[in-house]
Amino acid sequence: MSILSDLKESAKTALKAGDKERVAALRMIICELQNEAKRTQRELDEGSELAVLRRELKRRQESIEAFRAGGRDDLAAHEEVAVRIIEDILPNQMDETELSALVERMIIETGAVSARDIGKVMSAVMTEGGVRVDGKSASRLVKERLS
């Protein structure tokens, strides 16, 4: 069963339970997955669905920061519901130790020696780690190591 199918079932359950905020968040996520399928003109596989979810997670986190900075805690709370749902769906992210070990291994494998090689290392880290790698944390670790 695809992630989209699971989300649709969750939305039905939340609707029956009367959880309006969860229903709204689930519908937003479902809409984004469907829009991506229309944009690419094909059915999304699990990897593509996870990529859309990671993108939406990042958007929601940025929105929370912006809403809080603007004093709109009510809107930030709504976005937090969506973030929790997306985080529940996504595989667990690598912890700092595991990510650091991966970065070190990719630096050795790619032969990187300077800041010019950051792109090469990041590409290898993201390819090797897949959906479990937080790009922001990986980028910070690679820059620290190569600078």
NUMI-824440 format. One record per atom (N, C-alpha, C): residue number from 1; residue in one letter; atom name; z, x, y. Coordinates in steps of 0.05 Angstrom, whole numbers, plus 5000, padded with zeros to 4 digits. Each point is the difference from the previous one (the first is absolute). Example, Ala and Ser with C-alpha at 12.3 -4.5 7.8 and 13.67 -1.06 7.14 Angstrom:
<nodes>
{node 1 A N {5156 5264 4886}}
{node 1 A CA {5000 4982 5024}}
{node 1 A C {5000 5018 5024}}
{node 2 S N {4986 4993 5021}}
{node 2 S CA {5001 5016 5024}}
{node 2 S C {5014 4985 5022}}
</nodes>
This chain:
<nodes>
{node 1 M N {5000 5017 4977}}
{node 1 M CA {5000 4983 5023}}
{node 1 M C {5000 5018 5025}}
{node 2 S N {4984 4993 5019}}
{node 2 S CA {4997 5017 5024}}
{node 2 S C {5024 4995 5020}}
{node 3 I N {5003 5018 5018}}
{node 3 I CA {5021 4997 5020}}
{node 3 I C {4995 4975 5017}}
{node 4 L N {4975 4994 5006}}
{node 4 L CA {4993 4976 5016}}
{node 4 L C {5009 4975 4985}}
{node 5 S N {4995 4999 4974}}
{node 5 S CA {5008 4976 4984}}
{node 5 S C {5031 4997 5000}}
{node 6 D N {5013 5023 4997}}
{node 6 D CA {5030 4999 5000}}
{node 6 D C {5010 4990 5027}}
{node 7 L N {4988 5009 5022}}
{node 7 L CA {5009 4992 5026}}
{node 7 L C {4995 4970 5004}}
{node 8 K N {4978 4990 4990}}
{node 8 K CA {4994 4971 5003}}
{node 8 K C {5021 4984 4985}}
{node 9 E N {5008 5009 4976}}
{node 9 E CA {5021 4987 4985}}
{node 9 E C {5027 5001 5015}}
{node 10 S N {5006 5023 5011}}
{node 10 S CA {5025 5003 5016}}
{node 10 S C {5000 4981 5024}}
{node 11 A N {4977 4997 5012}}
{node 11 A CA {4998 4982 5024}}
{node 11 A C {5005 4971 4991}}
{node 12 K N {4989 4992 4977}}
{node 12 K CA {5005 4973 4991}}
{node 12 K C {5029 4996 4994}}
{node 13 T N {5013 5019 4988}}
{node 13 T CA {5028 4998 4993}}
{node 13 T C {5017 4998 5026}}
{node 14 A N {4994 5017 5019}}
{node 14 A CA {5014 5000 5026}}
{node 14 A C {4996 4974 5015}}
{node 15 L N {4976 4989 4998}}
{node 15 L CA {4994 4975 5013}}
{node 15 L C {5016 4977 4988}}
{node 16 K N {5002 5000 4974}}
{node 16 K CA {5016 4980 4986}}
{node 16 K C {5029 5003 5007}}
{node 17 A N {5009 5024 5004}}
{node 17 A CA {5028 5005 5006}}
{node 17 A C {5007 4995 5030}}
{node 18 G N {4979 4997 5016}}
{node 18 G CA {5004 4994 5028}}
{node 18 G C {5006 5025 5017}}
{node 19 D N {4993 5023 4990}}
{node 19 D CA {5005 5026 5014}}
{node 19 D C {4976 5005 5018}}
{node 20 K N {5000 4988 5024}}
{node 20 K CA {4977 5001 5018}}
{node 20 K C {4993 5029 5009}}
{node 21 E N {5021 5016 5005}}
{node 21 E CA {4994 5027 5010}}
{node 21 E C {4987 5017 4978}}
{node 22 R N {5009 4997 4975}}
{node 22 R CA {4988 5015 4978}}
{node 22 R C {4971 4990 4995}}
{node 23 V N {4996 4974 5002}}
{node 23 V CA {4973 4989 4997}}
{node 23 V C {4981 5011 5021}}
{node 24 A N {5009 5001 5025}}
{node 24 A CA {4983 5011 5022}}
{node 24 A C {4993 5029 4994}}
{node 25 A N {5020 5016 4992}}
{node 25 A CA {4995 5028 4995}}
{node 25 A C {4981 5004 4976}}
{node 26 L N {5004 4984 4979}}
{node 26 L CA {4982 5002 4977}}
{node 26 L C {4972 4992 5007}}
{node 27 R N {4997 4979 5016}}
{node 27 R CA {4973 4991 5008}}
{node 27 R C {4986 5021 5016}}
{node 28 M N {5015 5014 5017}}
{node 28 M CA {4988 5022 5016}}
{node 28 M C {4990 5022 4982}}
{node 29 I N {5015 5007 4980}}
{node 29 I CA {4992 5021 4982}}
{node 29 I C {4976 4991 4983}}
{node 30 I N {5001 4976 4990}}
{node 30 I CA {4978 4989 4985}}
{node 30 I C {4974 5000 5017}}
{node 31 C N {5003 4992 5025}}
{node 31 C CA {4977 4999 5018}}
{node 31 C C {4988 5028 5003}}
{node 32 E N {5016 5020 5004}}
{node 32 E CA {4990 5027 5003}}
{node 32 E C {4985 5010 4975}}
{node 33 L N {5011 4993 4977}}
{node 33 L CA {4986 5008 4975}}
{node 33 L C {4973 4985 4997}}
{node 34 Q N {5000 4975 5007}}
{node 34 Q CA {4975 4985 4998}}
{node 34 Q C {4980 5010 5021}}
{node 35 N N {5009 5006 5024}}
{node 35 N CA {4982 5011 5020}}
{node 35 N C {4987 5026 4992}}
{node 36 E N {5016 5017 4987}}
{node 36 E CA {4990 5026 4990}}
{node 36 E C {4978 4995 4978}}
{node 37 A N {5005 4981 4983}}
{node 37 A CA {4981 4993 4979}}
{node 37 A C {4974 4990 5013}}
{node 38 K N {5002 4984 5021}}
{node 38 K CA {4976 4990 5013}}
{node 38 K C {4986 5022 5015}}
{node 39 R N {5015 5018 5012}}
{node 39 R CA {4988 5022 5015}}
{node 39 R C {4985 5018 4982}}
{node 40 T N {5011 5006 4977}}
{node 40 T CA {4987 5018 4981}}
{node 40 T C {4980 4986 4982}}
{node 41 Q N {5000 4974 5000}}
{node 41 Q CA {4983 4983 4985}}
{node 41 Q C {5002 5005 4970}}
{node 42 R N {5025 5004 4991}}
{node 42 R CA {5005 5003 4972}}
{node 42 R C {5029 4993 4994}}
{node 43 E N {5006 4994 4975}}
{node 43 E CA {5028 4995 4993}}
{node 43 E C {5015 5026 5000}}
{node 44 L N {5024 5000 5011}}
{node 44 L CA {5016 5024 5002}}
{node 44 L C {5013 5007 4973}}
{node 45 D N {4999 5026 4994}}
{node 45 D CA {5015 5009 4976}}
{node 45 D C {5029 5006 5009}}
{node 46 E N {5017 5008 4982}}
{node 46 E CA {5028 5004 5007}}
{node 46 E C {5004 5023 5020}}
{node 47 G N {4984 5021 4998}}
{node 47 G CA {5002 5022 5019}}
{node 47 G C {4993 4991 5028}}
{node 48 S N {4979 4984 5002}}
{node 48 S CA {4992 4990 5027}}
{node 48 S C {5021 4981 5011}}
{node 49 E N {5012 4983 4983}}
{node 49 E CA {5021 4982 5009}}
{node 49 E C {5024 5016 5010}}
{node 50 L N {5007 5021 4986}}
{node 50 L CA {5023 5017 5008}}
{node 50 L C {4994 5014 5027}}
{node 51 A N {4974 5008 5003}}
{node 51 A CA {4993 5013 5026}}
{node 51 A C {5003 4981 5023}}
{node 52 V N {4992 4975 4996}}
{node 52 V CA {5003 4980 5021}}
{node 52 V C {5029 4995 5005}}
{node 53 L N {5016 4999 4980}}
{node 53 L CA {5029 4995 5003}}
{node 53 L C {5013 5023 5015}}
{node 54 R N {4992 5025 4994}}
{node 54 R CA {5011 5023 5014}}
{node 54 R C {4993 4999 5030}}
{node 55 R N {4975 4992 5006}}
{node 55 R CA {4991 4998 5027}}
{node 55 R C {5016 4978 5015}}
{node 56 E N {5004 4978 4986}}
{node 56 E CA {5015 4978 5013}}
{node 56 E C {5029 5007 5003}}
{node 57 L N {5011 5015 4982}}
{node 57 L CA {5028 5009 5002}}
{node 57 L C {5003 5018 5025}}
{node 58 K N {4981 5018 5004}}
{node 58 K CA {5001 5017 5024}}
{node 58 K C {4998 4983 5025}}
{node 59 R N {4981 4981 5000}}
{node 59 R CA {4997 4983 5024}}
{node 59 R C {5026 4984 5006}}
{node 60 R N {5012 4989 4980}}
{node 60 R CA {5024 4984 5004}}
{node 60 R C {5023 5018 5010}}
{node 61 Q N {5002 5024 4990}}
{node 61 Q CA {5021 5018 5009}}
{node 61 Q C {4996 5008 5029}}
{node 62 E N {4975 5004 5008}}
{node 62 E CA {4994 5006 5028}}
{node 62 E C {5006 4976 5018}}
{node 63 S N {4994 4976 4989}}
{node 63 S CA {5005 4976 5015}}
{node 63 S C {5030 4996 5005}}
{node 64 I N {5016 5006 4980}}
{node 64 I CA {5029 4997 5002}}
{node 64 I C {5010 5018 5023}}
{node 65 E N {4990 5025 5000}}
{node 65 E CA {5009 5019 5021}}
{node 65 E C {4992 4989 5028}}
{node 66 A N {4975 4990 5002}}
{node 66 A CA {4990 4990 5026}}
{node 66 A C {5016 4975 5009}}
{node 67 F N {5005 4982 4981}}
{node 67 F CA {5015 4976 5007}}
{node 67 F C {5029 5007 5008}}
{node 68 R N {5012 5019 4986}}
{node 68 R CA {5028 5008 5008}}
{node 68 R C {5000 5013 5027}}
{node 69 A N {4980 5017 5005}}
{node 69 A CA {4998 5013 5026}}
{node 69 A C {4996 4979 5023}}
{node 70 G N {4986 4979 4993}}
{node 70 G CA {4995 4979 5020}}
{node 70 G C {5022 4978 5001}}
{node 71 G N {5021 5004 4984}}
{node 71 G CA {5022 4981 5001}}
{node 71 G C {4994 4974 4985}}
{node 72 R N {4981 5001 4982}}
{node 72 R CA {4993 4976 4984}}
{node 72 R C {5010 5002 4971}}
{node 73 D N {5026 4999 4997}}
{node 73 D CA {5013 5003 4974}}
{node 73 D C {4992 4977 4981}}
{node 74 D N {4994 4976 5011}}
{node 74 D CA {4992 4978 4984}}
{node 74 D C {4973 5006 4985}}
{node 75 L N {4981 5011 5015}}
{node 75 L CA {4974 5007 4988}}
{node 75 L C {5003 5024 4980}}
{node 76 A N {5018 5018 5007}}
{node 76 A CA {5005 5023 4983}}
{node 76 A C {5012 4991 4973}}
{node 77 A N {5017 4980 5001}}
{node 77 A CA {5013 4989 4976}}
{node 77 A C {4978 4988 4982}}
{node 78 H N {4981 4986 5012}}
{node 78 H CA {4978 4988 4984}}
{node 78 H C {4984 5022 4986}}
{node 79 E N {4994 5022 5014}}
{node 79 E CA {4985 5022 4989}}
{node 79 E C {5016 5014 4978}}
{node 80 E N {5026 5001 5002}}
{node 80 E CA {5017 5012 4980}}
{node 80 E C {4998 4985 4973}}
{node 81 V N {4997 4974 5001}}
{node 81 V CA {4996 4985 4976}}
{node 81 V C {4975 5009 4986}}
{node 82 A N {4978 5003 5015}}
{node 82 A CA {4975 5010 4988}}
{node 82 A C {5003 5028 4989}}
{node 83 V N {5014 5017 5014}}
{node 83 V CA {5004 5027 4991}}
{node 83 V C {5015 5001 4973}}
{node 84 R N {5021 4983 4998}}
{node 84 R CA {5015 4999 4975}}
{node 84 R C {4983 4991 4977}}
{node 85 I N {4983 4980 5004}}
{node 85 I CA {4982 4990 4980}}
{node 85 I C {4981 5021 4991}}
{node 86 I N {4987 5014 5019}}
{node 86 I CA {4981 5021 4994}}
{node 86 I C {5013 5023 4985}}
{node 87 E N {5024 5008 5009}}
{node 87 E CA {5014 5022 4987}}
{node 87 E C {5007 4992 4971}}
{node 88 D N {5006 4975 4995}}
{node 88 D CA {5006 4991 4972}}
{node 88 D C {4975 5003 4982}}
{node 89 I N {4977 4996 5012}}
{node 89 I CA {4975 5001 4984}}
{node 89 I C {4991 5028 4995}}
{node 90 L N {5002 5017 5021}}
{node 90 L CA {4990 5027 4997}}
{node 90 L C {5018 5017 4981}}
{node 91 P N {4987 5019 4986}}
{node 91 P CA {5016 5018 4983}}
{node 91 P C {5020 5016 5018}}
{node 92 N N {5022 5008 4988}}
{node 92 N CA {5020 5016 5015}}
{node 92 N C {4987 5025 5010}}
{node 93 Q N {5007 5007 5025}}
{node 93 Q CA {4990 5025 5013}}
{node 93 Q C {5015 5024 4988}}
{node 94 M N {4987 5023 5000}}
{node 94 M CA {5013 5024 4991}}
{node 94 M C {5023 5007 5019}}
{node 95 D N {5021 5010 4988}}
{node 95 D CA {5022 5009 5017}}
{node 95 D C {4993 5027 5012}}
{node 96 E N {5016 5009 5019}}
{node 96 E CA {4995 5024 5015}}
{node 96 E C {4996 5025 4982}}
{node 97 T N {5017 5002 4980}}
{node 97 T CA {5000 5023 4982}}
{node 97 T C {4974 5000 4984}}
{node 98 E N {4993 4977 4989}}
{node 98 E CA {4976 4998 4983}}
{node 98 E C {4975 5005 5017}}
{node 99 L N {4999 4989 5025}}
{node 99 L CA {4978 5004 5018}}
{node 99 L C {4997 5029 5008}}
{node 100 S N {5023 5013 5005}}
{node 100 S CA {5000 5028 5008}}
{node 100 S C {4989 5017 4978}}
{node 101 A N {5007 4994 4975}}
{node 101 A CA {4990 5015 4977}}
{node 101 A C {4970 4997 4997}}
{node 102 L N {4990 4975 5005}}
{node 102 L CA {4971 4995 4998}}
{node 102 L C {4986 5015 5022}}
{node 103 V N {5011 5000 5024}}
{node 103 V CA {4987 5014 5023}}
{node 103 V C {4998 5030 4993}}
{node 104 E N {5022 5012 4990}}
{node 104 E CA {5000 5028 4993}}
{node 104 E C {4979 5006 4979}}
{node 105 R N {4998 4983 4980}}
{node 105 R CA {4981 5004 4978}}
{node 105 R C {4971 4998 5011}}
{node 106 M N {4995 4981 5018}}
{node 106 M CA {4973 4997 5011}}
{node 106 M C {4993 5023 5018}}
{node 107 I N {5019 5011 5015}}
{node 107 I CA {4995 5023 5017}}
{node 107 I C {4992 5024 4983}}
{node 108 I N {5013 5004 4977}}
{node 108 I CA {4993 5022 4982}}
{node 108 I C {4973 4995 4988}}
{node 109 E N {4995 4975 4990}}
{node 109 E CA {4975 4994 4986}}
{node 109 E C {4976 5003 5019}}
{node 110 T N {5003 4992 5026}}
{node 110 T CA {4978 5001 5018}}
{node 110 T C {4997 5027 5013}}
{node 111 G N {5020 5017 4997}}
{node 111 G CA {4999 5027 5012}}
{node 111 G C {5004 4999 5031}}
{node 112 A N {5013 4980 5010}}
{node 112 A CA {5004 4997 5028}}
{node 112 A C {5019 5021 5011}}
{node 113 V N {4994 5011 5023}}
{node 113 V CA {5017 5021 5012}}
{node 113 V C {5006 4995 5029}}
{node 114 S N {4985 4982 5014}}
{node 114 S CA {5005 4996 5028}}
{node 114 S C {4997 4970 5007}}
{node 115 A N {5005 4995 5026}}
{node 115 A CA {4998 4972 5009}}
{node 115 A C {4971 4989 4998}}
{node 116 R N {4981 5018 4999}}
{node 116 R CA {4972 4991 4997}}
{node 116 R C {4995 4985 4973}}
{node 117 D N {5018 5005 4981}}
{node 117 D CA {4996 4989 4973}}
{node 117 D C {5015 4974 4996}}
{node 118 I N {5012 4989 5021}}
{node 118 I CA {5016 4975 4998}}
{node 118 I C {4984 4978 4988}}
{node 119 G N {4975 4996 5009}}
{node 119 G CA {4983 4978 4990}}
{node 119 G C {4995 5003 4971}}
{node 120 K N {4994 5024 4991}}
{node 120 K CA {4995 5005 4972}}
{node 120 K C {5024 4993 4983}}
{node 121 V N {5023 5009 5009}}
{node 121 V CA {5025 4995 4985}}
{node 121 V C {5007 4970 5000}}
{node 122 M N {4997 4987 5023}}
{node 122 M CA {5007 4972 5002}}
{node 122 M C {4982 4983 4981}}
{node 123 S N {4974 5008 4999}}
{node 123 S CA {4982 4986 4982}}
{node 123 S C {5009 5003 4971}}
{node 124 A N {5007 5024 4993}}
{node 124 A CA {5009 5004 4972}}
{node 124 A C {5026 4986 4994}}
{node 125 V N {5019 4999 5020}}
{node 125 V CA {5026 4987 4996}}
{node 125 V C {4995 4970 4997}}
{node 126 M N {4984 4988 5016}}
{node 126 M CA {4995 4971 4999}}
{node 126 M C {4985 4992 4975}}
{node 127 T N {4981 5018 4991}}
{node 127 T CA {4986 4994 4975}}
{node 127 T C {5018 5002 4976}}
{node 128 E N {5016 5021 5000}}
{node 128 E CA {5018 5004 4977}}
{node 128 E C {5023 4979 4999}}
{node 129 G N {5012 4995 5023}}
{node 129 G CA {5023 4982 5001}}
{node 129 G C {4993 4970 5001}}
{node 130 G N {4976 4994 5009}}
{node 130 G CA {4991 4972 5001}}
{node 130 G C {5017 4982 5017}}
{node 131 V N {5006 4977 4990}}
{node 131 V CA {5014 4979 5015}}
{node 131 V C {5029 5006 5004}}
{node 132 R N {5010 5020 4986}}
{node 132 R CA {5029 5006 5002}}
{node 132 R C {5006 5019 5023}}
{node 133 V N {4979 5011 5013}}
{node 133 V CA {5004 5019 5022}}
{node 133 V C {4999 4986 5027}}
{node 134 D N {5021 5005 5016}}
{node 134 D CA {5000 4991 5027}}
{node 134 D C {4986 5021 5017}}
{node 135 G N {4977 4993 5011}}
{node 135 G CA {4983 5019 5015}}
{node 135 G C {5015 5013 5023}}
{node 136 K N {5016 4985 5014}}
{node 136 K CA {5015 5011 5023}}
{node 136 K C {5019 5022 4991}}
{node 137 S N {5015 4995 4979}}
{node 137 S CA {5019 5020 4990}}
{node 137 S C {4985 5024 4989}}
{node 138 A N {4979 4995 4985}}
{node 138 A CA {4984 5022 4989}}
{node 138 A C {4988 5018 5022}}
{node 139 S N {4990 4987 5021}}
{node 139 S CA {4988 5015 5022}}
{node 139 S C {5021 5018 5013}}
{node 140 R N {5024 4989 5004}}
{node 140 R CA {5022 5015 5012}}
{node 140 R C {5007 5024 4983}}
{node 141 L N {5002 4996 4974}}
{node 141 L CA {5007 5023 4982}}
{node 141 L C {4978 5021 4999}}
{node 142 V N {4975 4991 4999}}
{node 142 V CA {4978 5020 5000}}
{node 142 V C {4999 5016 5026}}
{node 143 K N {5004 4986 5022}}
{node 143 K CA {5000 5015 5026}}
{node 143 K C {5023 5019 5002}}
{node 144 E N {5023 4992 4991}}
{node 144 E CA {5024 5018 5000}}
{node 144 E C {4994 5025 4983}}
{node 145 R N {4989 4996 4977}}
{node 145 R CA {4995 5022 4981}}
{node 145 R C {4978 5019 5009}}
{node 146 L N {4980 4989 5013}}
{node 146 L CA {4977 5017 5008}}
{node 146 L C {5001 5010 5029}}
{node 147 S N {5019 4992 5015}}
{node 147 S CA {5002 5009 5028}}
{node 147 S C {5017 5025 5002}}
</nodes>
